[in-house]
């Protein structure tokens, strides 16, 4: 289920698929980072910060997630 929604999220860019992928595998920092980045691109920085913070705590070497978290916190 996670893989299906991750692929659909990549192909369509729809926020609901990013959310479903993160729900299907909440321990995956990549899924949380992708959801947070998608929410940030959708103009929802307040919602993105919690997912990005969890992603950065789980994988502190994910530079894209760290940058997105910094950007979300600054907004």
Secondary structure, 3 states (H helix, E strand, C coil): CHHHHHHHHHHHCCHHHHHHHHHHCCCCHHHHHHHHHHHHHCCCHHHHHHHHHHHHHHCCCCHHHHHHHHHHHHC
